[in-house]
């Protein structure tokens, strides 16, 4: 069961979770609406734009031979963890702030590096200047790992270009060895039992996820 967009209409009705959808003409969700499909194919020379507050939901595979843009606040949702993705997408996100603000970022696509500048990840078991554990580690111009969070100073917008991530990701959650907990460190700051328990995670998918559902499914961690 399949349907093809020719730039004006669908050949076999609007797609749903049972239909294979082919984009064979330019499609913009702001004009033609969000949609669901079984699998998605974007043909060469054609563009699918997913605009703000719109979505495309794909149950299985995504094959992009053309151009697939997910604009700021748009979502590309995949249901089946075994869905296979082929071809790069463009995934754009913008936030607000001033140039010296640090912003948390994570990559929803494969093969993207952090930019240059003040870029860090958090390591819970590396020594810190207060004689305990847990500190920022420089991560400039490094491959962004799935499910890992990064802080970037002054990076208020990003365009992630790569193959969209799908499936189950298991970033490492770790803690230190509680060095110096309960005592004042050389910086004059009390070293707490929880200082070396922090982990900075990130959303690895090209769509929003529910932090409430995530924490409910991972009761062994506390989250903020």
C-alpha atoms as a printed R data frame, in Angstrom:
    type eleno elety resid chain resno      x      y      z
1   ATOM     1    CA   UNK     A     1  0.000  0.000  0.000
2   ATOM     2    CA   UNK     A     2  1.707  3.190 -1.166
3   ATOM     3    CA   UNK     A     3  1.038  6.804 -2.068
4   ATOM     4    CA   UNK     A     4  3.143  9.377 -3.934
5   ATOM     5    CA   UNK     A     5  3.174 13.157 -3.634
6   ATOM     6    CA   UNK     A     6  3.557 14.783 -7.069
7   ATOM     7    CA   UNK     A     7  3.864 18.365 -5.863
8   ATOM     8    CA   UNK     A     8  0.112 18.925 -5.773
9   ATOM     9    CA   UNK     A     9 -1.760 15.818 -4.570
10  ATOM    10    CA   UNK     A    10 -1.191 12.333 -3.182
11  ATOM    11    CA   UNK     A    11 -1.689  9.546 -5.725
12  ATOM    12    CA   UNK     A    12 -3.434  7.184 -3.301
13  ATOM    13    CA   UNK     A    13 -4.803  9.430 -0.598
14  ATOM    14    CA   UNK     A    14 -3.094 11.039  2.368
15  ATOM    15    CA   UNK     A    15 -0.484  8.675  3.839
16  ATOM    16    CA   UNK     A    16 -1.013  6.915  7.149
17  ATOM    17    CA   UNK     A    17  0.856  4.320  9.210
18  ATOM    18    CA   UNK     A    18 -0.011  1.596  6.668
19  ATOM    19    CA   UNK     A    19  1.206  3.423  3.530
20  ATOM    20    CA   UNK     A    20  4.674  3.801  2.039
21  ATOM    21    CA   UNK     A    21  5.030  7.511  1.209
22  ATOM    22    CA   UNK     A    22  7.146  8.814 -1.673
23  ATOM    23    CA   UNK     A    23  7.961 12.509 -2.090
24  ATOM    24    CA   UNK     A    24  8.194 13.070 -5.864
25  ATOM    25    CA   UNK     A    25  7.461 16.799 -5.762
26  ATOM    26    CA   UNK     A    26  8.324 19.537 -3.302
27  ATOM    27    CA   UNK     A    27  6.382 19.239 -0.033
28  ATOM    28    CA   UNK     A    28  6.126 21.799  2.765
29  ATOM    29    CA   UNK     A    29  4.208 20.907  5.917
30  ATOM    30    CA   UNK     A    30  3.211 24.549  6.452
31  ATOM    31    CA   UNK     A    31  1.185 24.366  3.226
32  ATOM    32    CA   UNK     A    32  0.210 20.711  3.020
33  ATOM    33    CA   UNK     A    33  0.206 19.538  6.638
34  ATOM    34    CA   UNK     A    34  2.002 17.064  8.857
35  ATOM    35    CA   UNK     A    35  1.612 13.387  8.012
36  ATOM    36    CA   UNK     A    36  2.293  9.814  9.106
37  ATOM    37    CA   UNK     A    37  3.530  6.945  6.945
38  ATOM    38    CA   UNK     A    38  4.849  3.395  7.077
39  ATOM    39    CA   UNK     A    39  8.180  4.253  5.419
40  ATOM    40    CA   UNK     A    40  9.381  7.429  3.707
41  ATOM    41    CA   UNK     A    41 11.272  7.994  0.461
42  ATOM    42    CA   UNK     A    42 12.318 11.455 -0.740
43  ATOM    43    CA   UNK     A    43 13.325 11.249 -4.401
44  ATOM    44    CA   UNK     A    44 16.307 13.058 -5.883
45  ATOM    45    CA   UNK     A    45 15.867 16.749 -6.794
46  ATOM    46    CA   UNK     A    46 12.829 17.141 -4.489
47  ATOM    47    CA   UNK     A    47 12.536 18.793 -1.058
48  ATOM    48    CA   UNK     A    48 10.540 17.924  2.042
49  ATOM    49    CA   UNK     A    49 10.388 20.772  4.569
50  ATOM    50    CA   UNK     A    50  9.101 20.058  8.084
51  ATOM    51    CA   UNK     A    51  8.223 23.444  9.548
52  ATOM    52    CA   UNK     A    52  7.912 24.699 13.128
53  ATOM    53    CA   UNK     A    53  5.259 22.894 15.199
54  ATOM    54    CA   UNK     A    54  4.796 20.350 12.379
55  ATOM    55    CA   UNK     A    55  5.974 16.762 12.125
56  ATOM    56    CA   UNK     A    56  6.446 13.758  9.891
57  ATOM    57    CA   UNK     A    57  6.009 10.439 11.691
58  ATOM    58    CA   UNK     A    58  7.576  7.364 10.071
59  ATOM    59    CA   UNK     A    59  6.956  3.898 11.432
60  ATOM    60    CA   UNK     A    60  9.916  2.189  9.754
61  ATOM    61    CA   UNK     A    61 12.619  3.352  7.299
62  ATOM    62    CA   UNK     A    62 13.623  6.795  6.029
63  ATOM    63    CA   UNK     A    63 15.445  7.059  2.694
64  ATOM    64    CA   UNK     A    64 16.434 10.549  1.614
65  ATOM    65    CA   UNK     A    65 17.803 10.863 -1.905
66  ATOM    66    CA   UNK     A    66 16.758 14.510 -2.161
67  ATOM    67    CA   UNK     A    67 16.565 17.239  0.498
68  ATOM    68    CA   UNK     A    68 14.916 16.810  3.896
69  ATOM    69    CA   UNK     A    69 14.900 19.888  6.119
70  ATOM    70    CA   UNK     A    70 13.630 19.837  9.697
71  ATOM    71    CA   UNK     A    71 13.194 23.489 10.603
72  ATOM    72    CA   UNK     A    72 13.438 24.952 14.103
73  ATOM    73    CA   UNK     A    73 10.738 23.399 16.346
74  ATOM    74    CA   UNK     A    74  9.792 20.811 13.697
75  ATOM    75    CA   UNK     A    75 10.055 17.075 14.405
76  ATOM    76    CA   UNK     A    76 10.965 13.955 12.442
77  ATOM    77    CA   UNK     A    77  9.571 11.058 14.487
78  ATOM    78    CA   UNK     A    78 10.379  7.358 14.069
79  ATOM    79    CA   UNK     A    79  8.443  4.587 15.794
80  ATOM    80    CA   UNK     A    80 10.279  1.329 15.065
81  ATOM    81    CA   UNK     A    81 13.690  1.082 16.762
82  ATOM    82    CA   UNK     A    82 14.801 -1.169 13.897
83  ATOM    83    CA   UNK     A    83 13.977  1.418 11.221
84  ATOM    84    CA   UNK     A    84 16.954  2.016  8.917
85  ATOM    85    CA   UNK     A    85 17.854  5.522  7.741
86  ATOM    86    CA   UNK     A    86 19.749  6.433  4.571
87  ATOM    87    CA   UNK     A    87 20.822  9.887  3.402
88  ATOM    88    CA   UNK     A    88 21.594 13.118  5.227
89  ATOM    89    CA   UNK     A    89 18.973 15.458  6.630
90  ATOM    90    CA   UNK     A    90 19.298 19.068  7.760
91  ATOM    91    CA   UNK     A    91 18.074 19.593 11.327
92  ATOM    92    CA   UNK     A    92 17.979 23.202 12.532
93  ATOM    93    CA   UNK     A    93 17.647 24.482 16.072
94  ATOM    94    CA   UNK     A    94 17.763 28.011 17.461
95  ATOM    95    CA   UNK     A    95 17.738 29.228 21.042
96  ATOM    96    CA   UNK     A    96 17.915 32.623 22.712
97  ATOM    97    CA   UNK     A    97 20.605 34.215 24.830
98  ATOM    98    CA   UNK     A    98 23.635 36.452 24.733
99  ATOM    99    CA   UNK     A    99 27.064 35.611 23.253
100 ATOM   100    CA   UNK     A   100 28.647 34.562 26.577
101 ATOM   101    CA   UNK     A   101 25.816 32.196 27.564
102 ATOM   102    CA   UNK     A   102 26.510 28.473 27.664
103 ATOM   103    CA   UNK     A   103 23.901 26.379 25.852
104 ATOM   104    CA   UNK     A   104 23.356 22.613 26.197
105 ATOM   105    CA   UNK     A   105 23.484 20.792 22.856
106 ATOM   106    CA   UNK     A   106 23.244 17.193 21.658
107 ATOM   107    CA   UNK     A   107 23.341 15.838 18.119
108 ATOM   108    CA   UNK     A   108 20.307 14.115 16.520
109 ATOM   109    CA   UNK     A   109 22.356 12.925 13.520
110 ATOM   110    CA   UNK     A   110 25.516 10.899 12.955
111 ATOM   111    CA   UNK     A   111 28.845 12.331 11.917
112 ATOM   112    CA   UNK     A   112 28.665 15.851 13.361
113 ATOM   113    CA   UNK     A   113 31.561 17.459 15.246
114 ATOM   114    CA   UNK     A   114 31.402 20.099 17.934
115 ATOM   115    CA   UNK     A   115 32.550 23.542 16.759
116 ATOM   116    CA   UNK     A   116 35.671 25.298 17.955
117 ATOM   117    CA   UNK     A   117 35.492 27.534 21.005
118 ATOM   118    CA   UNK     A   118 34.513 26.976 24.626
119 ATOM   119    CA   UNK     A   119 32.979 23.504 24.320
120 ATOM   120    CA   UNK     A   120 32.870 20.974 27.174
121 ATOM   121    CA   UNK     A   121 31.423 17.689 28.369
122 ATOM   122    CA   UNK     A   122 31.061 16.687 32.030
123 ATOM   123    CA   UNK     A   123 33.137 13.851 33.477
124 ATOM   124    CA   UNK     A   124 31.946 12.667 36.936
125 ATOM   125    CA   UNK     A   125 35.141 10.857 37.955
126 ATOM   126    CA   UNK     A   126 37.911 13.233 36.821
127 ATOM   127    CA   UNK     A   127 39.642 15.193 39.585
128 ATOM   128    CA   UNK     A   128 38.556 18.788 40.151
129 ATOM   129    CA   UNK     A   129 40.401 21.757 41.724
130 ATOM   130    CA   UNK     A   130 38.539 21.322 45.016
131 ATOM   131    CA   UNK     A   131 40.135 17.949 45.696
132 ATOM   132    CA   UNK     A   132 37.076 15.951 44.721
133 ATOM   133    CA   UNK     A   133 35.759 14.479 41.478
134 ATOM   134    CA   UNK     A   134 33.595 15.827 38.677
135 ATOM   135    CA   UNK     A   135 34.755 18.474 36.233
136 ATOM   136    CA   UNK     A   136 34.309 19.895 32.737
137 ATOM   137    CA   UNK     A   137 36.468 18.375 29.998
138 ATOM   138    CA   UNK     A   138 37.310 20.250 26.798
139 ATOM   139    CA   UNK     A   139 35.497 18.807 23.763
140 ATOM   140    CA   UNK     A   140 36.165 21.249 20.946
141 ATOM   141    CA   UNK     A   141 36.046 19.882 17.388
142 ATOM   142    CA   UNK     A   142 35.214 16.344 18.487
143 ATOM   143    CA   UNK     A   143 32.623 13.880 17.181
144 ATOM   144    CA   UNK     A   144 29.326 14.341 19.030
145 ATOM   145    CA   UNK     A   145 28.385 11.011 20.596
146 ATOM   146    CA   UNK     A   146 24.794  9.763 20.748
147 ATOM   147    CA   UNK     A   147 22.952 10.625 23.947
148 ATOM   148    CA   UNK     A   148 25.786 12.805 25.264
149 ATOM   149    CA   UNK     A   149 25.228 16.433 26.256
150 ATOM   150    CA   UNK     A   150 27.692 19.228 25.503
151 ATOM   151    CA   UNK     A   151 27.865 22.841 26.702
152 ATOM   152    CA   UNK     A   152 28.868 25.452 24.132
153 ATOM   153    CA   UNK     A   153 29.473 29.122 24.868
154 ATOM   154    CA   UNK     A   154 27.775 31.522 22.508
155 ATOM   155    CA   UNK     A   155 26.410 28.801 20.199
156 ATOM   156    CA   UNK     A   156 22.789 29.948 19.899
157 ATOM   157    CA   UNK     A   157 21.893 28.099 16.701
158 ATOM   158    CA   UNK     A   158 23.031 24.972 14.904
159 ATOM   159    CA   UNK     A   159 22.269 23.146 11.684
160 ATOM   160    CA   UNK     A   160 22.971 19.436 12.120
161 ATOM   161    CA   UNK     A   161 23.600 17.712  8.787
162 ATOM   162    CA   UNK     A   162 23.866 13.929  8.769
163 ATOM   163    CA   UNK     A   163 21.948 10.659  8.852
164 ATOM   164    CA   UNK     A   164 19.169 10.952 11.475
165 ATOM   165    CA   UNK     A   165 19.622  8.756 14.521
166 ATOM   166    CA   UNK     A   166 17.124  6.039 15.371
167 ATOM   167    CA   UNK     A   167 17.096  3.072 17.719
168 ATOM   168    CA   UNK     A   168 18.120  2.432 21.310
169 ATOM   169    CA   UNK     A   169 21.104  4.365 22.668
170 ATOM   170    CA   UNK     A   170 22.824  3.576 25.952
171 ATOM   171    CA   UNK     A   171 25.178  6.408 26.922
172 ATOM   172    CA   UNK     A   172 27.431  5.608 29.851
173 ATOM   173    CA   UNK     A   173 26.114  6.715 33.242
174 ATOM   174    CA   UNK     A   174 28.840  6.754 35.879
175 ATOM   175    CA   UNK     A   175 29.845  8.219 39.205
176 ATOM   176    CA   UNK     A   176 33.111  8.862 40.994
177 ATOM   177    CA   UNK     A   177 34.473  7.310 44.181
178 ATOM   178    CA   UNK     A   178 33.232  9.918 46.644
179 ATOM   179    CA   UNK     A   179 36.657 11.460 47.260
180 ATOM   180    CA   UNK     A   180 36.636 13.935 50.137
181 ATOM   181    CA   UNK     A   181 32.877 13.942 50.616
182 ATOM   182    CA   UNK     A   182 31.833 15.621 53.838
183 ATOM   183    CA   UNK     A   183 34.943 17.805 54.126
184 ATOM   184    CA   UNK     A   184 36.000 21.241 52.964
185 ATOM   185    CA   UNK     A   185 38.279 21.234 49.934
186 ATOM   186    CA   UNK     A   186 41.286 23.490 49.254
187 ATOM   187    CA   UNK     A   187 38.995 25.994 47.511
188 ATOM   188    CA   UNK     A   188 37.062 26.402 50.756
189 ATOM   189    CA   UNK     A   189 33.976 24.683 49.330
190 ATOM   190    CA   UNK     A   190 32.293 21.742 51.051
191 ATOM   191    CA   UNK     A   191 32.671 18.517 49.062
192 ATOM   192    CA   UNK     A   192 29.288 16.820 48.888
193 ATOM   193    CA   UNK     A   193 28.316 13.188 48.465
194 ATOM   194    CA   UNK     A   194 26.549 14.056 45.209
195 ATOM   195    CA   UNK     A   195 29.330 16.104 43.595
196 ATOM   196    CA   UNK     A   196 30.589 13.154 41.551
197 ATOM   197    CA   UNK     A   197 27.155 11.815 40.595
198 ATOM   198    CA   UNK     A   198 26.284 14.221 37.777
199 ATOM   199    CA   UNK     A   199 25.987 13.116 34.154
200 ATOM   200    CA   UNK     A   200 25.082 15.388 31.229
201 ATOM   201    CA   UNK     A   201 22.850 13.529 28.781
202 ATOM   202    CA   UNK     A   202 21.308 14.681 25.508
203 ATOM   203    CA   UNK     A   203 18.379 13.796 23.279
204 ATOM   204    CA   UNK     A   204 19.792 11.682 20.402
205 ATOM   205    CA   UNK     A   205 16.710 11.964 18.159
206 ATOM   206    CA   UNK     A   206 15.503 14.535 15.579
207 ATOM   207    CA   UNK     A   207 12.339 15.213 17.575
208 ATOM   208    CA   UNK     A   208 11.336 16.263 21.064
209 ATOM   209    CA   UNK     A   209 11.123 13.593 23.756
210 ATOM   210    CA   UNK     A   210  9.241 13.635 27.057
211 ATOM   211    CA   UNK     A   211 11.613 14.165 29.978
212 ATOM   212    CA   UNK     A   212  8.849 12.932 32.289
213 ATOM   213    CA   UNK     A   213  8.538  9.638 30.408
214 ATOM   214    CA   UNK     A   214 12.327  9.302 30.263
215 ATOM   215    CA   UNK     A   215 12.711  9.682 34.024
216 ATOM   216    CA   UNK     A   216  9.761  7.378 34.715
217 ATOM   217    CA   UNK     A   217 11.425  4.672 32.590
218 ATOM   218    CA   UNK     A   218 14.824  5.147 34.268
219 ATOM   219    CA   UNK     A   219 14.006  5.146 37.971
220 ATOM   220    CA   UNK     A   220 17.603  4.400 38.960
221 ATOM   221    CA   UNK     A   221 18.592  7.977 38.084
222 ATOM   222    CA   UNK     A   222 17.376 11.346 39.304
223 ATOM   223    CA   UNK     A   223 16.944 13.998 36.645
224 ATOM   224    CA   UNK     A   224 16.585 17.725 36.159
